[in-house]
Amino acid sequence: MVGIDTKLTSLRGPNTAISSLGPQGFALARGGGVNNMAKYKAARAAVLAGTRFGRALNIGDSTTAGFGALTNGTLDGAFPLSYPADLAAYLTSHGLPARSCSMGDGNSASLSAYTAYDTRNSFGSGVGWAIQTASSIGAGLIRAGSTTVDRWVKTFSGTWDTIEIVYINIAAGNCSVFIDGGAVAVGSFSPTAGGGVTGTPQRATITVPRGAHTSVEILRNSGTNIYVSSVEVYDSQNKEFLIYNCGWASAKSTDLVVTTANYRTLNMIQFMQPDLMILNIGINDYPTTPQATFEANVTTLVNTARLSGDVVLNVPNPRSATANQAAFRGYIQGLAVTLNTPLVDLQLAPPAGLGDYATASANGDINVDGIHPTAQGYNKMANFNAQPMLTA
């Protein structure tokens, strides 16, 4: 057990007691306990021992991406207020070093929407840069076309010495990588032709002098289309859990199990080899997805993540349109039992969860759209999901 206390610490407000949550210390309704997280626990021990980094993928829909966290009805400014970003901060404050990371564009659907969602990114004039929409883990890939001349600049803070770029081998090309606005490249990566839509993911790891750097810049040198899923940095001397936001706004469970290309979500989970996957899916499945299809999709995702790590299932936050909501809550609770995985049920009554829609709305945890949490609601989601990570 790592640094857990008897408070549900809000990063933006007073602490809320969680003494009623029971011995697990999180919103476990039914399902497997934290003792079933052996792979995750080994990874956490390694992080704390300083021997390797850990990876946690937060897979889900707009309520993972952070939709509405800053401005109701949009993704604008949402990334740093999303629950995965808050989760990284909460874990760090409770003794498990963690770093907020991202894959994809959250389904921003355009370059301007993406830079509004995650303001660490800029693309100069934007000429030649685009989003390959709804295609991979975290929805869209960032694409550099044949006319791209400006650098993609992503800002970072803190001390770091390693850049990690996940890209897709679809078409041949080359990109140079710079830091801090420098004129001399610190490295490069060269996608190869990957057989059209079946392109395979690849990771480039670039070492730079350790220091308080401010940005990574990518400049296309050649190639007609270069596709990038993730650009992240870390300090090799200080091991952390890398907490990836892989939210895909509007996603249904079926979107996440498509296997028509090697860069689709299911295949990317295998490529990333997470030590933990937190799966928060279902809120968009309520209207039309049959029970058998939903359960099969979730089972496929869980079994895929378990090839390398463990899984925590979420019952989604409550929403105003209640048709099939109770049924899907039951499906997910049943899956937690069948698949023997911990369950964070966000619809449990406070303080164990957000409660039903009326309660969550009255407490300021759900936006006026009746679907997406507020920044406060996302913060609580992060705190709930931190508990199995800390108490296992």
N, C-alpha and C positions, 0 to 999 in steps of 0.2 A: 504494500500500500504506500502511495507516494503523496505526502504532504496534504492529505485530505483532512478537512475540518468538518464541523457540524453546521456550517453555514453555506448557503447557496450564494456565493459572492457575485453581486452585480458589478460590472465594470462601469456602470453609469448611474448607480444609485445605491441606496442602503442595502445591507445584507438582509436576506430572507431566511429564516430558520427552516431547515429541512429535517428536523429531528423525527418527523413522522414518516419519513421515507422507508424506514426499516433498515435491516442490517446491510443491504446492498448499497444504501446511500444514493440511489438514483431511481428514476421512474420505471422500475421493473414491475410490469403487471404479471406477465406469465412468460415462460420460455426458459432458455438456458441461463445459468448464472455466470458470473464473471470467472468462475473456475474453469469454464470451457474456453478461455482465451489464452491458451498456452503459447501459441506462436506470437501473439501480440505481447504477452508478458516477457518473452525472451527478447524481443526487440526493445521493449522499454528498458529492460535491465542493461542491454548493450548500450543504449543511449546514455543512461545514467553512469555507466562504467567508462564512457568515453571511447568505446571501441568501434561504433558505427552509427550512421544516421538511421532513423526510422521513417516510414512513409505511411500516411493515412490518407486515403481517398474518400472525400465526401461526395457521394454520388446522389443526384437527385434532380429536382425540377427548379422552378423559380424560387421556391422557398429555401433552397440551398444556395442558389445564386445570390439571393439577398434582395430580390425585387421589392421595391417600396420602402426600403430601409431608410432612405433619406427623403425621397419624394414619392408620395403616393402615386401609384399608377405607372412608374417607370423604373428602369434599372440605373438611372443617373445617380452617380455617387455611391452606389450600393455596395461595391466590393468590400471596402474596409469596414463596413457595418454588418456584413453577412455573418451568419453563425459560424462558418469555418474560421473566419478571421478572429472573431471573438473567442472561439475555442482555443486557438493558438495562444492568445493572450492569457486566457484563464489557466491553461495548463502550465505555462511559464510561471505565473504567479503562485502556483501551487507545487512547484518543485520539479516539474518535468519540462525541460527546455523545449520550446516549440517555435516554429516559424510559419507564418502565413504564406501560402503559395497558391498558384492558380494553374489551371489547364483550360484551354478554350476561351471563348468570349462570353460565356453565359447565355448565348443566343441573342447577342446585341443586334446582329443582322446587318450592321453597317459599320464602317470605320469610325464615323463620328459618334455613333452610339456606343461603340466599344471604348473610345477614349473618354466618353462621359461616364461610363460605368466604372472603369478602372483608370483613374486620372494619372496614374504613374506612366501611362503610355502616350507617346506622341509620334507623328509620322511626317513631320515637316509639311510640305505642300500636299502630301497624301497621294501624289501621282503614282499610279502603278500598284499601290498597296490596296488590299481589299480583304473582305471576310468571306471565306468559303463556308456558307451558312449551314447550320444543322447537320454536320457531317461526322463529328468525332466526339471524343470525351469532352464534356464541358461545352458541347454544341459546335461552335465554329472554329475553323483553323484560320490563322492569319496568313495571308498569301501575298507574296511579292511577285508581280508580273514582269514582263519583258521591258516595260517602260519605267520601272521603278528606279529612281535616282537618289531619293532622300533616305536618310537613315531612320530606322525604327529605333526610338530612344525609350528605354524603360528605366525609370529612376528607382534607386534603392538607397537604404540608409544603413548605418552600422559598419562594422568591420567584416570584410569577407575576402576570400582569396580564390574562390571557385565559381565558375559560371557553368550552368547546366542547361542545355538547349535540347528539347525534344522536337524533332522534325520528322517529316514523312518522305520516304523515297518514292516519289511518283514520277518526277521529271528531273533530268540531270541539271545541275547548276552549282553555283558556288557563292557563298556569302562570307564577307570578312566581319570580324567581331572586334569592337573597340570598347574602351571604358573611359568614362570621365571626359568625353568630348575630344579624346586624343586623336592625333593624326596618324599614329602608327598602330596597325592592327595587332591585337594580342593573340589572335587565333582565327580560325575559320572553320566552316563546315561545308560539305559538298554532297548534297543529295544525289542519288543515282536514279536512273530510270527504274521504276518499280512495277512495271506491268500495268500502267493505267490506274484504274480505280482500285486495284488490289495492292496499292503501295504499302510498304511496310514501315513501321516506326523505327527511329534510330535516335540514339542519344549522343550528343557531343559534350564532352567535359573539358573545359578550358581552365588552366591554372594561371592566376595573375599574382603579382606581388601583394602580399597581405597588407591591408590598410583600410582606411575609412573612405571607400570609393562611393561615388554618387550615381553612376548610371552604367548601363550596358547599351551599346548601339550595334545594330545589325545593318550592313550595307550589302545589297545584292550586287555581285560582280558579273554573273552570267546566269543563263537559264530563263526559260519562259514562265515557269510557275514554280515557286518554292513555298512549301507549306510548313508552318511552324505551329506546334501545339502549346509549348511552354518555354518560357525563359525565366530562370530562377538563379539565385546566388546563395552561397553559404560559406561559412568559415570552417575549413577542414579541421581546425584545432579545437573547435567547440561543437560537439555533436548535439543534434537536436532532432525532434520529431518534425518532419516536414508535413504540414497540414494543408492538403490541396483542396481548393474549392473547385469542384467539377460540376457545378450546377448548370442545368440546361433548362432555361425558361420554356414553359409549355410542354416539356417532355412527359410522355406517358411511359409506362414500363416497357411497352413494345419497342419504343425508340432505342432503348438501351441494350437490346439483345440482338439487334441487326448484325449480321455477319457478312454482308456483301463486300466488305473491304477490310483489310487488315488494320486500318486506322479507326474503325468504328469502336464504340465504347467498350464492348465486351472484350475485343481483342486488345485494346489499350490497357484494360485492367490487367490482363495477363502480362503485357509488356512492362508495366510499371511495378509489378510484383509487390503490392502493398502489404504491409504488416497488419493493416486494419482497413476495412471498408465500413463506413457509416452510410447506410442506405436509407434515404428519406424520399420515398416515391409512393404515389397513389392518389394524390389530390386531384390530378388531371384524369385519372383512370375512373373515378367515381361514375361519371355519366354513362359510359358506353362499354368499358372493358369487361368481358365476362369473367366470372370468378376463376374458372379453370385457366384462362389465359393469363390473368394477373398472377396467380399462384405459380404457374409454370415459369413465367418471366422472372419473378423474384427468386425462385429456386435456382434458375440458371445463373443469375447474378451472384447469388451467395456461393454456389458451388465453384464458380470461376474465381472469386476472391479467395476462397479457401485453399486454392492451389498454393498460395504463398503466405496467407495470413488468416486473420479472423474477421468476424462481421458483427456489427451491432445494427439491429433493425430499428427503425423509427415508425411509430404511428404518426402520420402527419398532424400538423397543427389544425385546430378546428376551423371550419369555414361556415359562412352564413347559409349557403345552399346545402341543405342536409340530406338530400336524396342520395341514398346508398352509402352515406358516410359511416353510419353505424355498422353496416354490413362489411365494409372494407376494413374498418377497425378490427372487426372480428376475424377477417381473413388474415390480417397481419399478425394478430395475436396468435392465431392458430399456426401460422408459419413459424413463429418464434419457437413454439413447442415442437413442431415436427422437425425443424432444422436444428433445434437445440442451440439457439443463439440468444444472447441478451437482447432485451427489448426496452427501448426508451419510448414510453407511451406519452406523447405530448398532450393527449386529451384527458389524462387523469386530472382530478380536481387539484387545485393549488393546495399546498406548495409542491406537490409531487409532479404536477404538470401545468399546462396552461388552462385546463378545464374545458368546458363546452364553449360554443361560440359566444353566448351571452356573457359568460364570466370573463373570457379572454378579452372581449371587446370592452366591457366595463372597466377592466383593469388596465386598459391602454396597450394591450399586447397585439391587437389585430388592427390593421389599417381600415379606413372607411370603405375600401373596395370589398371588404368582407371575406377576403381570401388570404392576403399576405400579412405576415407579422410586421409590426413596427420595429424600429431599432431596439426598443426595449424587449419586444417579443423574441427577436433574434438572439439577443443577449441571453435570455433565459434558455432558449434552445441550446445554445452553446454550453451553458452551465450544466444542463441536464445530460448532454452527451459527454461531458468531461468526466462524469462520475464513474462510469464503467472503466474508463481509461485510467483513472486514478486509484480505483479500489480493487481492480483485478489483482 
